[in-house]
Amino acid sequence: MVTPEREFSHGVQGRLEVRYRKVWGTVCDDLFNIKSAKVACRQLGLTGGSSLGNTTASGTGFIWMDNLSCKGHEPSLEKCRFNGWGKENCSH
């Protein structure tokens, strides 16, 4: 499950978080691009998508996904290539 942090009048934007084993954590911005953003938006039932880079507020807690690389057609972020759950070299 993924969730945006907040909603603005022009759409939804914010830090991308995922829930894994009943614990919420963040997605590192390493390799994150528009294709990954489109998969995240599709998973949320939204259309479009763009990457904000690391311009949103820092998260806390677990970093669940790092080096996330989607091709754009995947039905969910967990179907994209990444280091593995919790295997990361990012920081908040």
PyMOL Python script that loads the backbone (N, CA, C, O; Angstrom):
from pymol import cmd

cmd.read_pdbstr("""\
ATOM      1  N   MET A   1       0.840  -1.159   0.000  1.00  0.00           N
ATOM      2  CA  MET A   1       0.000   0.000   0.000  1.00  0.00           C
ATOM      3  C   MET A   1       0.895   1.235   0.000  1.00  0.00           C
ATOM      4  O   MET A   1       1.919   1.266   0.681  1.00  0.00           O
ATOM      5  N   VAL A   2       0.508   2.238  -0.757  1.00  0.00           N
ATOM      6  CA  VAL A   2       1.249   3.485  -0.795  1.00  0.00           C
ATOM      7  C   VAL A   2       0.319   4.625  -0.424  1.00  0.00           C
ATOM      8  O   VAL A   2      -0.898   4.507  -0.567  1.00  0.00           O
ATOM      9  N   THR A   3       0.869   5.701   0.042  1.00  0.00           N
ATOM     10  CA  THR A   3       0.061   6.865   0.406  1.00  0.00           C
ATOM     11  C   THR A   3       0.834   8.148   0.122  1.00  0.00           C
ATOM     12  O   THR A   3       2.037   8.209   0.376  1.00  0.00           O
ATOM     13  N   PRO A   4       0.168   9.168  -0.396  1.00  0.00           N
ATOM     14  CA  PRO A   4       0.811  10.470  -0.509  1.00  0.00           C
ATOM     15  C   PRO A   4       0.735  11.175   0.837  1.00  0.00           C
ATOM     16  O   PRO A   4      -0.119  10.855   1.664  1.00  0.00           O
ATOM     17  N   GLU A   5       1.608  12.113   1.050  1.00  0.00           N
ATOM     18  CA  GLU A   5       1.628  12.835   2.324  1.00  0.00           C
ATOM     19  C   GLU A   5       0.506  13.859   2.415  1.00  0.00           C
ATOM     20  O   GLU A   5      -0.104  13.998   3.475  1.00  0.00           O
ATOM     21  N   ARG A   6       0.220  14.566   1.354  1.00  0.00           N
ATOM     22  CA  ARG A   6      -0.793  15.612   1.412  1.00  0.00           C
ATOM     23  C   ARG A   6      -1.352  15.873   0.017  1.00  0.00           C
ATOM     24  O   ARG A   6      -0.795  15.434  -0.989  1.00  0.00           O
ATOM     25  N   GLU A   7      -2.458  16.594  -0.015  1.00  0.00           N
ATOM     26  CA  GLU A   7      -3.112  16.912  -1.283  1.00  0.00           C
ATOM     27  C   GLU A   7      -3.135  18.424  -1.483  1.00  0.00           C
ATOM     28  O   GLU A   7      -3.405  19.177  -0.547  1.00  0.00           O
ATOM     29  N   PHE A   8      -2.856  18.856  -2.687  1.00  0.00           N
ATOM     30  CA  PHE A   8      -2.911  20.268  -3.037  1.00  0.00           C
ATOM     31  C   PHE A   8      -3.991  20.468  -4.089  1.00  0.00           C
ATOM     32  O   PHE A   8      -4.473  19.499  -4.677  1.00  0.00           O
ATOM     33  N   SER A   9      -4.371  21.705  -4.328  1.00  0.00           N
ATOM     34  CA  SER A   9      -5.452  21.984  -5.265  1.00  0.00           C
ATOM     35  C   SER A   9      -5.133  21.510  -6.677  1.00  0.00           C
ATOM     36  O   SER A   9      -6.047  21.227  -7.452  1.00  0.00           O
ATOM     37  N   HIS A  10      -3.855  21.419  -7.023  1.00  0.00           N
ATOM     38  CA  HIS A  10      -3.480  20.987  -8.362  1.00  0.00           C
ATOM     39  C   HIS A  10      -3.183  19.492  -8.428  1.00  0.00           C
ATOM     40  O   HIS A  10      -2.733  19.002  -9.464  1.00  0.00           O
ATOM     41  N   GLY A  11      -3.423  18.770  -7.361  1.00  0.00           N
ATOM     42  CA  GLY A  11      -3.203  17.330  -7.371  1.00  0.00           C
ATOM     43  C   GLY A  11      -2.600  16.852  -6.066  1.00  0.00           C
ATOM     44  O   GLY A  11      -2.563  17.581  -5.075  1.00  0.00           O
ATOM     45  N   VAL A  12      -2.139  15.638  -6.082  1.00  0.00           N
ATOM     46  CA  VAL A  12      -1.572  15.015  -4.895  1.00  0.00           C
ATOM     47  C   VAL A  12      -0.056  15.039  -5.023  1.00  0.00           C
ATOM     48  O   VAL A  12       0.489  14.682  -6.067  1.00  0.00           O
ATOM     49  N   GLN A  13       0.617  15.458  -3.970  1.00  0.00           N
ATOM     50  CA  GLN A  13       2.070  15.413  -3.982  1.00  0.00           C
ATOM     51  C   GLN A  13       2.573  15.267  -2.561  1.00  0.00           C
ATOM     52  O   GLN A  13       1.869  15.598  -1.608  1.00  0.00           O
ATOM     53  N   GLY A  14       3.768  14.781  -2.422  1.00  0.00           N
ATOM     54  CA  GLY A  14       4.358  14.637  -1.108  1.00  0.00           C
ATOM     55  C   GLY A  14       5.327  13.483  -1.052  1.00  0.00           C
ATOM     56  O   GLY A  14       5.682  12.900  -2.076  1.00  0.00           O
ATOM     57  N   ARG A  15       5.745  13.163   0.135  1.00  0.00           N
ATOM     58  CA  ARG A  15       6.674  12.055   0.355  1.00  0.00           C
ATOM     59  C   ARG A  15       5.951  10.747   0.097  1.00  0.00           C
ATOM     60  O   ARG A  15       4.811  10.567   0.525  1.00  0.00           O
ATOM     61  N   LEU A  16       6.603   9.846  -0.594  1.00  0.00           N
ATOM     62  CA  LEU A  16       6.018   8.551  -0.892  1.00  0.00           C
ATOM     63  C   LEU A  16       6.371   7.570   0.217  1.00  0.00           C
ATOM     64  O   LEU A  16       7.542   7.359   0.533  1.00  0.00           O
ATOM     65  N   GLU A  17       5.340   6.979   0.797  1.00  0.00           N
ATOM     66  CA  GLU A  17       5.543   5.985   1.842  1.00  0.00           C
ATOM     67  C   GLU A  17       4.830   4.698   1.458  1.00  0.00           C
ATOM     68  O   GLU A  17       3.808   4.716   0.773  1.00  0.00           O
ATOM     69  N   VAL A  18       5.381   3.591   1.907  1.00  0.00           N
ATOM     70  CA  VAL A  18       4.791   2.279   1.656  1.00  0.00           C
ATOM     71  C   VAL A  18       4.628   1.547   2.983  1.00  0.00           C
ATOM     72  O   VAL A  18       5.337   1.821   3.951  1.00  0.00           O
ATOM     73  N   ARG A  19       3.702   0.633   3.008  1.00  0.00           N
ATOM     74  CA  ARG A  19       3.481  -0.176   4.203  1.00  0.00           C
ATOM     75  C   ARG A  19       3.956  -1.592   3.906  1.00  0.00           C
ATOM     76  O   ARG A  19       3.491  -2.229   2.961  1.00  0.00           O
ATOM     77  N   TYR A  20       4.878  -2.072   4.715  1.00  0.00           N
ATOM     78  CA  TYR A  20       5.431  -3.416   4.565  1.00  0.00           C
ATOM     79  C   TYR A  20       5.415  -4.078   5.928  1.00  0.00           C
ATOM     80  O   TYR A  20       5.908  -3.509   6.901  1.00  0.00           O
ATOM     81  N   ARG A  21       4.863  -5.255   6.007  1.00  0.00           N
ATOM     82  CA  ARG A  21       4.732  -5.985   7.278  1.00  0.00           C
ATOM     83  C   ARG A  21       4.093  -5.117   8.362  1.00  0.00           C
ATOM     84  O   ARG A  21       4.536  -5.099   9.511  1.00  0.00           O
ATOM     85  N   LYS A  22       3.045  -4.401   7.966  1.00  0.00           N
ATOM     86  CA  LYS A  22       2.238  -3.559   8.859  1.00  0.00           C
ATOM     87  C   LYS A  22       2.989  -2.343   9.410  1.00  0.00           C
ATOM     88  O   LYS A  22       2.537  -1.725  10.374  1.00  0.00           O
ATOM     89  N   VAL A  23       4.134  -1.995   8.806  1.00  0.00           N
ATOM     90  CA  VAL A  23       4.924  -0.846   9.251  1.00  0.00           C
ATOM     91  C   VAL A  23       5.116   0.106   8.069  1.00  0.00           C
ATOM     92  O   VAL A  23       5.519  -0.311   6.983  1.00  0.00           O
ATOM     93  N   TRP A  24       4.821   1.394   8.294  1.00  0.00           N
ATOM     94  CA  TRP A  24       5.017   2.398   7.261  1.00  0.00           C
ATOM     95  C   TRP A  24       6.470   2.839   7.206  1.00  0.00           C
ATOM     96  O   TRP A  24       7.130   2.962   8.237  1.00  0.00           O
ATOM     97  N   GLY A  25       6.961   3.074   6.002  1.00  0.00           N
ATOM     98  CA  GLY A  25       8.309   3.570   5.791  1.00  0.00           C
ATOM     99  C   GLY A  25       8.390   4.317   4.475  1.00  0.00           C
ATOM    100  O   GLY A  25       7.432   4.333   3.702  1.00  0.00           O
ATOM    101  N   THR A  26       9.516   4.924   4.224  1.00  0.00           N
ATOM    102  CA  THR A  26       9.672   5.767   3.041  1.00  0.00           C
ATOM    103  C   THR A  26      10.298   5.026   1.865  1.00  0.00           C
ATOM    104  O   THR A  26      10.785   3.902   1.986  1.00  0.00           O
ATOM    105  N   VAL A  27      10.262   5.706   0.727  1.00  0.00           N
ATOM    106  CA  VAL A  27      10.905   5.252  -0.504  1.00  0.00           C
ATOM    107  C   VAL A  27      12.021   6.239  -0.798  1.00  0.00           C
ATOM    108  O   VAL A  27      11.773   7.439  -0.918  1.00  0.00           O
ATOM    109  N   CYS A  28      13.240   5.751  -0.916  1.00  0.00           N
ATOM    110  CA  CYS A  28      14.386   6.616  -1.196  1.00  0.00           C
ATOM    111  C   CYS A  28      14.264   7.197  -2.605  1.00  0.00           C
ATOM    112  O   CYS A  28      13.699   6.562  -3.496  1.00  0.00           O
ATOM    113  N   ASP A  29      14.790   8.398  -2.801  1.00  0.00           N
ATOM    114  CA  ASP A  29      14.704   9.035  -4.118  1.00  0.00           C
ATOM    115  C   ASP A  29      15.785   8.560  -5.089  1.00  0.00           C
ATOM    116  O   ASP A  29      15.761   8.952  -6.255  1.00  0.00           O
ATOM    117  N   ASP A  30      16.735   7.726  -4.642  1.00  0.00           N
ATOM    118  CA  ASP A  30      17.756   7.193  -5.557  1.00  0.00           C
ATOM    119  C   ASP A  30      17.084   6.457  -6.711  1.00  0.00           C
ATOM    120  O   ASP A  30      16.295   5.540  -6.483  1.00  0.00           O
ATOM    121  N   LEU A  31      17.382   6.840  -7.924  1.00  0.00           N
ATOM    122  CA  LEU A  31      16.863   6.252  -9.163  1.00  0.00           C
ATOM    123  C   LEU A  31      15.381   6.496  -9.393  1.00  0.00           C
ATOM    124  O   LEU A  31      14.871   6.149 -10.458  1.00  0.00           O
ATOM    125  N   PHE A  32      14.667   7.081  -8.434  1.00  0.00           N
ATOM    126  CA  PHE A  32      13.232   7.317  -8.596  1.00  0.00           C
ATOM    127  C   PHE A  32      13.031   8.323  -9.716  1.00  0.00           C
ATOM    128  O   PHE A  32      13.662   9.381  -9.733  1.00  0.00           O
ATOM    129  N   ASN A  33      12.144   7.987 -10.656  1.00  0.00           N
ATOM    130  CA  ASN A  33      11.916   8.861 -11.804  1.00  0.00           C
ATOM    131  C   ASN A  33      10.436   8.871 -12.162  1.00  0.00           C
ATOM    132  O   ASN A  33       9.607   8.347 -11.419  1.00  0.00           O
ATOM    133  N   ILE A  34      10.115   9.462 -13.288  1.00  0.00           N
ATOM    134  CA  ILE A  34       8.716   9.601 -13.695  1.00  0.00           C
ATOM    135  C   ILE A  34       8.042   8.241 -13.899  1.00  0.00           C
ATOM    136  O   ILE A  34       6.847   8.111 -13.634  1.00  0.00           O
ATOM    137  N   LYS A  35       8.765   7.245 -14.355  1.00  0.00           N
ATOM    138  CA  LYS A  35       8.166   5.921 -14.533  1.00  0.00           C
ATOM    139  C   LYS A  35       7.744   5.326 -13.193  1.00  0.00           C
ATOM    140  O   LYS A  35       6.667   4.740 -13.082  1.00  0.00           O
ATOM    141  N   SER A  36       8.584   5.475 -12.185  1.00  0.00           N
ATOM    142  CA  SER A  36       8.241   5.002 -10.847  1.00  0.00           C
ATOM    143  C   SER A  36       7.066   5.800 -10.290  1.00  0.00           C
ATOM    144  O   SER A  36       6.183   5.238  -9.642  1.00  0.00           O
ATOM    145  N   ALA A  37       7.056   7.112 -10.541  1.00  0.00           N
ATOM    146  CA  ALA A  37       5.962   7.962 -10.068  1.00  0.00           C
ATOM    147  C   ALA A  37       4.638   7.548 -10.702  1.00  0.00           C
ATOM    148  O   ALA A  37       3.607   7.534 -10.029  1.00  0.00           O
ATOM    149  N   LYS A  38       4.658   7.216 -11.970  1.00  0.00           N
ATOM    150  CA  LYS A  38       3.426   6.788 -12.650  1.00  0.00           C
ATOM    151  C   LYS A  38       2.901   5.484 -12.062  1.00  0.00           C
ATOM    152  O   LYS A  38       1.690   5.317 -11.914  1.00  0.00           O
ATOM    153  N   VAL A  39       3.801   4.556 -11.722  1.00  0.00           N
ATOM    154  CA  VAL A  39       3.378   3.299 -11.103  1.00  0.00           C
ATOM    155  C   VAL A  39       2.765   3.584  -9.736  1.00  0.00           C
ATOM    156  O   VAL A  39       1.727   3.017  -9.396  1.00  0.00           O
ATOM    157  N   ALA A  40       3.398   4.461  -8.943  1.00  0.00           N
ATOM    158  CA  ALA A  40       2.873   4.814  -7.622  1.00  0.00           C
ATOM    159  C   ALA A  40       1.492   5.449  -7.746  1.00  0.00           C
ATOM    160  O   ALA A  40       0.583   5.098  -6.994  1.00  0.00           O
ATOM    161  N   CYS A  41       1.326   6.358  -8.664  1.00  0.00           N
ATOM    162  CA  CYS A  41       0.034   7.014  -8.866  1.00  0.00           C
ATOM    163  C   CYS A  41      -1.023   6.012  -9.312  1.00  0.00           C
ATOM    164  O   CYS A  41      -2.148   6.033  -8.812  1.00  0.00           O
ATOM    165  N   ARG A  42      -0.675   5.148 -10.231  1.00  0.00           N
ATOM    166  CA  ARG A  42      -1.615   4.124 -10.692  1.00  0.00           C
ATOM    167  C   ARG A  42      -2.049   3.240  -9.531  1.00  0.00           C
ATOM    168  O   ARG A  42      -3.226   2.897  -9.419  1.00  0.00           O
ATOM    169  N   GLN A  43      -1.108   2.867  -8.665  1.00  0.00           N
ATOM    170  CA  GLN A  43      -1.414   2.039  -7.511  1.00  0.00           C
ATOM    171  C   GLN A  43      -2.392   2.751  -6.563  1.00  0.00           C
ATOM    172  O   GLN A  43      -3.189   2.100  -5.887  1.00  0.00           O
ATOM    173  N   LEU A  44      -2.328   4.072  -6.517  1.00  0.00           N
ATOM    174  CA  LEU A  44      -3.236   4.869  -5.695  1.00  0.00           C
ATOM    175  C   LEU A  44      -4.563   5.156  -6.394  1.00  0.00           C
ATOM    176  O   LEU A  44      -5.448   5.783  -5.812  1.00  0.00           O
ATOM    177  N   GLY A  45      -4.706   4.699  -7.640  1.00  0.00           N
ATOM    178  CA  GLY A  45      -5.926   4.957  -8.387  1.00  0.00           C
ATOM    179  C   GLY A  45      -5.938   6.316  -9.051  1.00  0.00           C
ATOM    180  O   GLY A  45      -7.000   6.829  -9.403  1.00  0.00           O
ATOM    181  N   LEU A  46      -4.756   6.909  -9.225  1.00  0.00           N
ATOM    182  CA  LEU A  46      -4.621   8.225  -9.845  1.00  0.00           C
ATOM    183  C   LEU A  46      -4.012   8.095 -11.228  1.00  0.00           C
ATOM    184  O   LEU A  46      -3.457   7.051 -11.570  1.00  0.00           O
ATOM    185  N   THR A  47      -4.113   9.143 -12.020  1.00  0.00           N
ATOM    186  CA  THR A  47      -3.477   9.153 -13.337  1.00  0.00           C
ATOM    187  C   THR A  47      -2.286  10.088 -13.304  1.00  0.00           C
ATOM    188  O   THR A  47      -2.176  10.937 -12.419  1.00  0.00           O
ATOM    189  N   GLY A  48      -1.400   9.930 -14.265  1.00  0.00           N
ATOM    190  CA  GLY A  48      -0.232  10.799 -14.371  1.00  0.00           C
ATOM    191  C   GLY A  48       0.838  10.435 -13.371  1.00  0.00           C
ATOM    192  O   GLY A  48       0.927   9.291 -12.925  1.00  0.00           O
ATOM    193  N   GLY A  49       1.644  11.409 -13.024  1.00  0.00           N
ATOM    194  CA  GLY A  49       2.713  11.201 -12.064  1.00  0.00           C
ATOM    195  C   GLY A  49       3.975  11.913 -12.492  1.00  0.00           C
ATOM    196  O   GLY A  49       4.292  11.976 -13.680  1.00  0.00           O
ATOM    197  N   SER A  50       4.699  12.452 -11.518  1.00  0.00           N
ATOM    198  CA  SER A  50       5.996  13.048 -11.775  1.00  0.00           C
ATOM    199  C   SER A  50       6.835  12.926 -10.519  1.00  0.00           C
ATOM    200  O   SER A  50       6.303  12.781  -9.418  1.00  0.00           O
ATOM    201  N   SER A  51       8.128  12.983 -10.681  1.00  0.00           N
ATOM    202  CA  SER A  51       9.042  12.875  -9.556  1.00  0.00           C
ATOM    203  C   SER A  51       9.376  14.264  -9.030  1.00  0.00           C
ATOM    204  O   SER A  51       9.695  15.169  -9.801  1.00  0.00           O
ATOM    205  N   LEU A  52       9.302  14.426  -7.717  1.00  0.00           N
ATOM    206  CA  LEU A  52       9.659  15.698  -7.085  1.00  0.00           C
ATOM    207  C   LEU A  52      11.098  15.684  -6.592  1.00  0.00           C
ATOM    208  O   LEU A  52      11.564  16.664  -6.010  1.00  0.00           O
ATOM    209  N   GLY A  53      11.810  14.576  -6.822  1.00  0.00           N
ATOM    210  CA  GLY A  53      13.166  14.456  -6.308  1.00  0.00           C
ATOM    211  C   GLY A  53      13.120  14.434  -4.793  1.00  0.00           C
ATOM    212  O   GLY A  53      12.241  13.799  -4.210  1.00  0.00           O
ATOM    213  N   ASN A  54      14.034  15.103  -4.159  1.00  0.00           N
ATOM    214  CA  ASN A  54      14.032  15.131  -2.693  1.00  0.00           C
ATOM    215  C   ASN A  54      13.592  16.500  -2.175  1.00  0.00           C
ATOM    216  O   ASN A  54      14.161  17.019  -1.215  1.00  0.00           O
ATOM    217  N   THR A  55      12.590  17.072  -2.810  1.00  0.00           N
ATOM    218  CA  THR A  55      12.121  18.405  -2.433  1.00  0.00           C
ATOM    219  C   THR A  55      11.039  18.375  -1.364  1.00  0.00           C
ATOM    220  O   THR A  55      10.615  19.440  -0.914  1.00  0.00           O
ATOM    221  N   THR A  56      10.577  17.215  -0.939  1.00  0.00           N
ATOM    222  CA  THR A  56       9.563  17.137   0.106  1.00  0.00           C
ATOM    223  C   THR A  56      10.228  16.977   1.465  1.00  0.00           C
ATOM    224  O   THR A  56      11.428  16.719   1.557  1.00  0.00           O
ATOM    225  N   ALA A  57       9.446  17.130   2.500  1.00  0.00           N
ATOM    226  CA  ALA A  57       9.972  17.001   3.861  1.00  0.00           C
ATOM    227  C   ALA A  57      10.537  15.603   4.095  1.00  0.00           C
ATOM    228  O   ALA A  57      10.017  14.613   3.580  1.00  0.00           O
ATOM    229  N   SER A  58      11.602  15.541   4.874  1.00  0.00           N
ATOM    230  CA  SER A  58      12.224  14.256   5.179  1.00  0.00           C
ATOM    231  C   SER A  58      11.287  13.393   5.998  1.00  0.00           C
ATOM    232  O   SER A  58      10.463  13.899   6.759  1.00  0.00           O
ATOM    233  N   GLY A  59      11.418  12.094   5.836  1.00  0.00           N
ATOM    234  CA  GLY A  59      10.626  11.163   6.612  1.00  0.00           C
ATOM    235  C   GLY A  59      11.371  10.748   7.867  1.00  0.00           C
ATOM    236  O   GLY A  59      12.458  11.244   8.165  1.00  0.00           O
ATOM    237  N   THR A  60      10.768   9.839   8.581  1.00  0.00           N
ATOM    238  CA  THR A  60      11.394   9.252   9.757  1.00  0.00           C
ATOM    239  C   THR A  60      11.149   7.749   9.715  1.00  0.00           C
ATOM    240  O   THR A  60      10.320   7.266   8.944  1.00  0.00           O
ATOM    241  N   GLY A  61      11.861   7.033  10.534  1.00  0.00           N
ATOM    242  CA  GLY A  61      11.625   5.599  10.623  1.00  0.00           C
ATOM    243  C   GLY A  61      12.305   4.818   9.518  1.00  0.00           C
ATOM    244  O   GLY A  61      13.371   5.191   9.030  1.00  0.00           O
ATOM    245  N   PHE A  62      11.669   3.733   9.138  1.00  0.00           N
ATOM    246  CA  PHE A  62      12.234   2.815   8.143  1.00  0.00           C
ATOM    247  C   PHE A  62      12.294   3.435   6.759  1.00  0.00           C
ATOM    248  O   PHE A  62      11.437   4.235   6.384  1.00  0.00           O
ATOM    249  N   ILE A  63      13.302   3.064   6.017  1.00  0.00           N
ATOM    250  CA  ILE A  63      13.350   3.319   4.574  1.00  0.00           C
ATOM    251  C   ILE A  63      13.184   1.941   3.951  1.00  0.00           C
ATOM    252  O   ILE A  63      14.108   1.128   3.970  1.00  0.00           O
ATOM    253  N   TRP A  64      12.016   1.684   3.405  1.00  0.00           N
ATOM    254  CA  TRP A  64      11.719   0.344   2.906  1.00  0.00           C
ATOM    255  C   TRP A  64      12.259   0.072   1.509  1.00  0.00           C
ATOM    256  O   TRP A  64      12.694  -1.045   1.230  1.00  0.00           O
ATOM    257  N   MET A  65      12.241   1.061   0.630  1.00  0.00           N
ATOM    258  CA  MET A  65      12.621   0.804  -0.764  1.00  0.00           C
ATOM    259  C   MET A  65      13.725   1.770  -1.194  1.00  0.00           C
ATOM    260  O   MET A  65      13.620   2.979  -0.991  1.00  0.00           O
ATOM    261  N   ASP A  66      14.781   1.220  -1.791  1.00  0.00           N
ATOM    262  CA  ASP A  66      15.889   2.020  -2.295  1.00  0.00           C
ATOM    263  C   ASP A  66      16.239   1.529  -3.696  1.00  0.00           C
ATOM    264  O   ASP A  66      16.049   0.359  -4.027  1.00  0.00           O
ATOM    265  N   ASN A  67      16.745   2.434  -4.498  1.00  0.00           N
ATOM    266  CA  ASN A  67      17.096   2.133  -5.892  1.00  0.00           C
ATOM    267  C   ASN A  67      15.912   1.536  -6.639  1.00  0.00           C
ATOM    268  O   ASN A  67      16.059   0.591  -7.414  1.00  0.00           O
ATOM    269  N   LEU A  68      14.739   2.102  -6.392  1.00  0.00           N
ATOM    270  CA  LEU A  68      13.510   1.675  -7.055  1.00  0.00           C
ATOM    271  C   LEU A  68      13.588   2.059  -8.525  1.00  0.00           C
ATOM    272  O   LEU A  68      13.810   3.222  -8.861  1.00  0.00           O
ATOM    273  N   SER A  69      13.407   1.081  -9.392  1.00  0.00           N
ATOM    274  CA  SER A  69      13.497   1.334 -10.825  1.00  0.00           C
ATOM    275  C   SER A  69      12.355   0.616 -11.531  1.00  0.00           C
ATOM    276  O   SER A  69      12.384  -0.601 -11.716  1.00  0.00           O
ATOM    277  N   CYS A  70      11.356   1.388 -11.918  1.00  0.00           N
ATOM    278  CA  CYS A  70      10.193   0.834 -12.610  1.00  0.00           C
ATOM    279  C   CYS A  70      10.320   1.058 -14.116  1.00  0.00           C
ATOM    280  O   CYS A  70      10.956   2.014 -14.560  1.00  0.00           O
ATOM    281  N   LYS A  71       9.719   0.181 -14.878  1.00  0.00           N
ATOM    282  CA  LYS A  71       9.668   0.362 -16.326  1.00  0.00           C
ATOM    283  C   LYS A  71       8.455   1.187 -16.726  1.00  0.00           C
ATOM    284  O   LYS A  71       8.398   1.731 -17.829  1.00  0.00           O
ATOM    285  N   GLY A  72       7.480   1.277 -15.813  1.00  0.00           N
ATOM    286  CA  GLY A  72       6.300   2.098 -16.061  1.00  0.00           C
ATOM    287  C   GLY A  72       5.023   1.323 -16.244  1.00  0.00           C
ATOM    288  O   GLY A  72       3.940   1.898 -16.139  1.00  0.00           O
ATOM    289  N   HIS A  73       5.110   0.036 -16.515  1.00  0.00           N
ATOM    290  CA  HIS A  73       3.908  -0.762 -16.762  1.00  0.00           C
ATOM    291  C   HIS A  73       3.514  -1.651 -15.573  1.00  0.00           C
ATOM    292  O   HIS A  73       2.472  -2.304 -15.611  1.00  0.00           O
ATOM    293  N   GLU A  74       4.326  -1.678 -14.538  1.00  0.00           N
ATOM    294  CA  GLU A  74       4.077  -2.545 -13.393  1.00  0.00           C
ATOM    295  C   GLU A  74       2.775  -2.134 -12.677  1.00  0.00           C
ATOM    296  O   GLU A  74       2.445  -0.950 -12.622  1.00  0.00           O
ATOM    297  N   PRO A  75       2.044  -3.110 -12.133  1.00  0.00           N
ATOM    298  CA  PRO A  75       0.789  -2.789 -11.435  1.00  0.00           C
ATOM    299  C   PRO A  75       1.007  -2.188 -10.046  1.00  0.00           C
ATOM    300  O   PRO A  75       0.104  -1.551  -9.504  1.00  0.00           O
ATOM    301  N   SER A  76       2.188  -2.380  -9.464  1.00  0.00           N
ATOM    302  CA  SER A  76       2.476  -1.846  -8.136  1.00  0.00           C
ATOM    303  C   SER A  76       3.983  -1.672  -7.973  1.00  0.00           C
ATOM    304  O   SER A  76       4.766  -2.269  -8.712  1.00  0.00           O
ATOM    305  N   LEU A  77       4.384  -0.853  -7.003  1.00  0.00           N
ATOM    306  CA  LEU A  77       5.804  -0.587  -6.775  1.00  0.00           C
ATOM    307  C   LEU A  77       6.578  -1.841  -6.398  1.00  0.00           C
ATOM    308  O   LEU A  77       7.743  -1.976  -6.771  1.00  0.00           O
ATOM    309  N   GLU A  78       5.968  -2.747  -5.678  1.00  0.00           N
ATOM    310  CA  GLU A  78       6.687  -3.960  -5.261  1.00  0.00           C
ATOM    311  C   GLU A  78       7.033  -4.865  -6.436  1.00  0.00           C
ATOM    312  O   GLU A  78       7.845  -5.779  -6.295  1.00  0.00           O
ATOM    313  N   LYS A  79       6.428  -4.620  -7.586  1.00  0.00           N
ATOM    314  CA  LYS A  79       6.756  -5.396  -8.798  1.00  0.00           C
ATOM    315  C   LYS A  79       7.910  -4.768  -9.574  1.00  0.00           C
ATOM    316  O   LYS A  79       8.399  -5.353 -10.540  1.00  0.00           O
ATOM    317  N   CYS A  80       8.344  -3.591  -9.162  1.00  0.00           N
ATOM    318  CA  CYS A  80       9.488  -2.928  -9.790  1.00  0.00           C
ATOM    319  C   CYS A  80      10.780  -3.478  -9.188  1.00  0.00           C
ATOM    320  O   CYS A  80      10.771  -4.113  -8.133  1.00  0.00           O
ATOM    321  N   ARG A  81      11.877  -3.225  -9.873  1.00  0.00           N
ATOM    322  CA  ARG A  81      13.184  -3.640  -9.353  1.00  0.00           C
ATOM    323  C   ARG A  81      13.600  -2.681  -8.238  1.00  0.00           C
ATOM    324  O   ARG A  81      13.488  -1.465  -8.392  1.00  0.00           O
ATOM    325  N   PHE A  82      14.083  -3.227  -7.111  1.00  0.00           N
ATOM    326  CA  PHE A  82      14.645  -2.433  -6.023  1.00  0.00           C
ATOM    327  C   PHE A  82      15.554  -3.327  -5.210  1.00  0.00           C
ATOM    328  O   PHE A  82      15.619  -4.530  -5.462  1.00  0.00           O
ATOM    329  N   ASN A  83      16.258  -2.768  -4.242  1.00  0.00           N
ATOM    330  CA  ASN A  83      17.264  -3.520  -3.490  1.00  0.00           C
ATOM    331  C   ASN A  83      16.714  -4.647  -2.641  1.00  0.00           C
ATOM    332  O   ASN A  83      17.458  -5.549  -2.255  1.00  0.00           O
ATOM    333  N   GLY A  84      15.448  -4.614  -2.350  1.00  0.00           N
ATOM    334  CA  GLY A  84      14.825  -5.559  -1.420  1.00  0.00           C
ATOM    335  C   GLY A  84      14.319  -4.787  -0.217  1.00  0.00           C
ATOM    336  O   GLY A  84      14.853  -3.730   0.118  1.00  0.00           O
ATOM    337  N   TRP A  85      13.301  -5.306   0.427  1.00  0.00           N
ATOM    338  CA  TRP A  85      12.669  -4.613   1.545  1.00  0.00           C
ATOM    339  C   TRP A  85      13.673  -4.299   2.654  1.00  0.00           C
ATOM    340  O   TRP A  85      14.270  -5.203   3.240  1.00  0.00           O
ATOM    341  N   GLY A  86      13.847  -3.017   2.931  1.00  0.00           N
ATOM    342  CA  GLY A  86      14.714  -2.569   4.010  1.00  0.00           C
ATOM    343  C   GLY A  86      16.201  -2.568   3.684  1.00  0.00           C
ATOM    344  O   GLY A  86      17.012  -2.185   4.527  1.00  0.00           O
ATOM    345  N   LYS A  87      16.574  -2.985   2.491  1.00  0.00           N
ATOM    346  CA  LYS A  87      17.976  -2.984   2.090  1.00  0.00           C
ATOM    347  C   LYS A  87      18.254  -1.659   1.401  1.00  0.00           C
ATOM    348  O   LYS A  87      17.924  -1.474   0.230  1.00  0.00           O
ATOM    349  N   GLU A  88      18.868  -0.736   2.142  1.00  0.00           N
ATOM    350  CA  GLU A  88      19.038   0.621   1.635  1.00  0.00           C
ATOM    351  C   GLU A  88      20.331   1.246   2.135  1.00  0.00           C
ATOM    352  O   GLU A  88      20.938   0.802   3.110  1.00  0.00           O
ATOM    353  N   ASN A  89      20.724   2.299   1.424  1.00  0.00           N
ATOM    354  CA  ASN A  89      21.879   3.089   1.846  1.00  0.00           C
ATOM    355  C   ASN A  89      21.522   4.577   1.786  1.00  0.00           C
ATOM    356  O   ASN A  89      22.341   5.415   1.406  1.00  0.00           O
ATOM    357  N   CYS A  90      20.296   4.878   2.165  1.00  0.00           N
ATOM    358  CA  CYS A  90      19.773   6.252   2.179  1.00  0.00           C
ATOM    359  C   CYS A  90      19.731   6.770   3.606  1.00  0.00           C
ATOM    360  O   CYS A  90      19.983   6.032   4.559  1.00  0.00           O
ATOM    361  N   SER A  91      19.415   8.030   3.734  1.00  0.00           N
ATOM    362  CA  SER A  91      19.169   8.612   5.050  1.00  0.00           C
ATOM    363  C   SER A  91      18.039   9.602   4.920  1.00  0.00           C
ATOM    364  O   SER A  91      17.740  10.067   3.820  1.00  0.00           O
ATOM    365  N   HIS A  92      17.405   9.929   6.030  1.00  0.00           N
ATOM    366  CA  HIS A  92      16.295  10.893   6.018  1.00  0.00           C
ATOM    367  C   HIS A  92      16.850  12.291   6.077  1.00  0.00           C
ATOM    368  O   HIS A  92      16.088  13.258   6.076  1.00  0.00           O
TER     369      HIS A  92
END
""", "prot")
cmd.dss("prot")
cmd.show_as("cartoon", "prot")
cmd.util.cbc("prot")
cmd.orient("prot")
